[in-house]
Amino acid sequence: MSEIKTNDTNVLRLTDITMQFGGVVAINNLSLEVNQGEIVALIGPNGAGKTTAFNCITGVYEPTNGAVYFHGKPIAVNHPQGKMKKTYGGINGDKYVSQKPVVYTPDKITYMGIARTFQNIRLFKSQTAFENVLIATHLRCKSNFLTASFRLNMKEERAMRKKAMDLLEIVGLANEANELATSLPYGKQRRLEIARALATDPSLLLLDEPAAGMNPQETDELGEFIVDIKNRFNLTVFMIEHHMNLVMDISDRIYVLDFGKQIAEGTPDEIQKNPVVIAAYLGVDEE
Amino acid sequence: MKKNKNLRLILSLAAIAAIYAGAWAIEQVNGSKSMVVTVMQKGAVYALIAVSMNLLNGFTGLFSLGQAGFMLVGAYSYAILTIPMAKRAAVYQYYDGGVVQFTIGLIPALLVAGIVAALFAALIGLPVLRLKGDYLAIATLGFAEIIRAFIQWDAIGPLTNGSNLLKTYPTLKTAMPGNTVLFTFIIVGICIGLILLLINSTYGRAFKAIRDDEIAAEAMGINLFKHKQMAFIISSFFAGIGGALLAMYQGTLQANGFKSAMTYEILLIVVIGGMGSVSGSVIASFLFIACSEWWLRFLDAETMLGDFKVPLLAPGFRMVAFSVVIMVVVLFFRKGIMGDKELWELGSRRAKGGRSIK
């Protein structure tokens, strides 16, 4: 399994990812695949390691062991090194020793085409909704600081502003463009975060609990919205979510994580019937 | 909409022209030695330095205290390059006339002052910008002190004249007799204008994103180190020019004058003016200089009202009064005079980002 399969439909691929903090193994040997055009959900009880998995993909954390491939290209490869060699609590610790460790910072990974939203909303507080989206177009800008300062990039600047405004319209926030981002209602802030992520021109969108704090109606709308932008921008979506209605409605496949380990994988129907998953969520019946 | 914009442009240009004409007229009427002219000269120089510091502390969110060090580098670069050949032997009397045996013009020297300060910033930034928050402040403060000690080092005396005075370089009074204020205002105006252009460009927006949320900024593809380094270098470039102007204002130059207390003065101006407001920094700088050089001078003089000696008024009391002002500002006006708004944004409620694509 350790050979890299360069599969065209394989957008994201995690192999044997283990993330250990000190003595705590937050993710234990997680392997998963997300294919082109899919909506894949990662679910699991609180503290299962879902957000940690996202952070390993986006370069916030360097995984202790394992590899992450994006469109077949390794974006994070590591094996236990230094002190971690002795304290390593996962498995497959020697599988990646022969491979050269690969590390990219989050901004490089975003540049390659993985955009994300955050579980606890992280908008730019002092900026308007419009500016929040506009900032995210910065990474594709070609002008340097001199041409930008002397306004020699007017054409590009106009294109950036138009793109930001178009995105706000798509997510339905055109009327709030000049409102401070933090003054928007919660649901709109979530949409704004998605618009901001889309402004980086991603091919893979990672959504970290997009429906957190939303009521059932808002959640339904969000589900339609995610499917809509997925089709419109030809995206692949990988999301963490706790609202099971949303997950079952829109995901093509689901991975279930518990205590850092993958306990199940399958279509929504399979997951709903899977006794292991039910046990993890509801507790085991001890009769 | 468009017409409105043009009108605003014309009005602001007219306002700027009026300020410059007024400044010029005040000097013509009061003469170059008057207190108001001194305040205008020093206030303008401090305004530039405060704005450069605001670019770093207020707009990029990097709490740096190295400004005095970069000013010092700029001031020395300027002075060393402009001391007339004929006077070098006298200035560098302990170092056989020094090693620099050429001079360049005033404006090129100001530019070089900025560039040398920027080079220092590029080097210092490499290790220092990996730090965050208070640690960054301590490290930059330390580097500023190191620069000051280094410049006074005897071994590089032929270049910097060690701990001796640098003098006879062109000053405001000798280079621009009668037009000192206008000259200072023009140089400072251009520099602040450039900083404003940068702040409102896509790079300025990236700086503000880093200030608001580093993690989100990085996740949006903004290379933190590259942009922090850029802000640090540009800020130091203008601090260097500011330092050179300060040298011109002072008339003589000694490294000992650029202590960390100077950085705190500028930080105070930035905080009073409002972190993240260019116009706030400018206003606060003139207020601060006017108070410290002029309006609050009486606090330092022992005063008799008839036979009654006014208590507390003694040399040094001015600084006590300043400390109280700082405390009041920090406690009750945490956002400073302007907050993060600009003077020209005050009228419209939703001014921020008001000009979209329309």
Contacts between the chains, C-beta under 8 A, distances in Angstrom:
chain1	res1	chain2	res2	distance
A	58	B	219	6.5
A	60	B	215	7.4
A	60	B	219	7.9
A	105	B	218	7.0
A	105	B	223	7.4
A	105	B	224	7.8
A	106	B	215	8.0
A	106	B	218	4.5
A	106	B	219	5.3
A	107	B	218	5.1
A	107	B	219	7.8
A	107	B	220	7.9
A	107	B	221	4.9
A	107	B	222	5.8
A	107	B	223	4.7
A	107	B	224	7.0
A	108	B	223	7.9
A	110	B	218	7.9
A	110	B	219	6.1
A	110	B	220	6.4
A	110	B	221	3.8
A	111	B	221	5.1
A	115	B	219	7.7
A	115	B	220	7.9
A	116	B	219	5.7
A	118	B	215	7.8
A	118	B	216	6.8
A	118	B	219	7.6
A	122	B	213	5.1
A	122	B	215	6.3
A	122	B	216	3.9
A	122	B	219	7.8
A	123	B	213	7.6
A	123	B	216	7.2
A	124	B	208	6.9
A	124	B	209	5.2
A	124	B	212	4.0
A	124	B	213	5.9
A	124	B	216	6.7
A	124	B	217	7.6
A	125	B	212	5.0
A	125	B	213	7.2
A	126	B	208	6.7
A	126	B	211	7.7
A	126	B	212	5.6
A	126	B	276	7.5
A	126	B	340	6.2
A	127	B	205	7.8
A	127	B	208	6.5
A	127	B	209	7.5
A	127	B	212	6.7
A	127	B	352	7.5
A	127	B	353	7.1
A	128	B	352	5.5
A	128	B	353	3.8
A	130	B	353	5.2
A	130	B	356	5.7
A	131	B	205	6.5
A	131	B	352	7.5
A	131	B	353	4.8
A	134	B	202	7.9
A	134	B	205	6.4
A	135	B	205	5.0
A	135	B	206	6.5
A	135	B	208	7.6
A	135	B	209	4.6
A	135	B	217	7.6
A	135	B	220	6.3
A	135	B	222	7.6
A	136	B	220	4.4
A	136	B	221	7.3
A	137	B	202	7.8
A	138	B	202	5.2
A	138	B	203	7.7
A	138	B	205	6.5
A	138	B	206	5.0
A	138	B	209	7.8
A	138	B	220	7.5
A	138	B	221	7.2
A	138	B	222	6.2
A	139	B	220	6.8
A	139	B	221	3.0
A	139	B	222	6.5
A	140	B	221	8.0
A	141	B	202	5.4
A	143	B	202	7.2
A	145	B	198	6.7
A	145	B	201	7.3
A	145	B	203	4.6
A	145	B	230	6.0
A	145	B	234	7.5
A	148	B	198	7.7
A	148	B	201	3.9
A	148	B	202	5.3
A	148	B	203	5.3
A	149	B	194	6.6
A	149	B	197	4.6
A	149	B	198	4.5
A	149	B	201	5.2
A	149	B	203	7.3
A	150	B	197	6.8
A	151	B	197	7.1
A	151	B	201	7.5
A	153	B	202	7.8
A	157	B	201	7.9
A	157	B	202	6.8
A	158	B	357	6.9
A	160	B	202	6.8
A	161	B	356	6.5
A	161	B	357	4.3
A	162	B	357	5.5
A	165	B	356	6.3
A	165	B	357	5.2
A	177	B	353	7.6
A	177	B	356	6.1
A	178	B	350	5.0
A	178	B	352	7.3
A	178	B	353	5.4
A	178	B	354	6.2
A	178	B	356	7.0
A	179	B	350	7.5
A	180	B	352	7.1
A	196	B	220	6.6
A	197	B	220	7.9
A	199	B	220	7.9
A	200	B	220	6.1
A	200	B	221	5.3
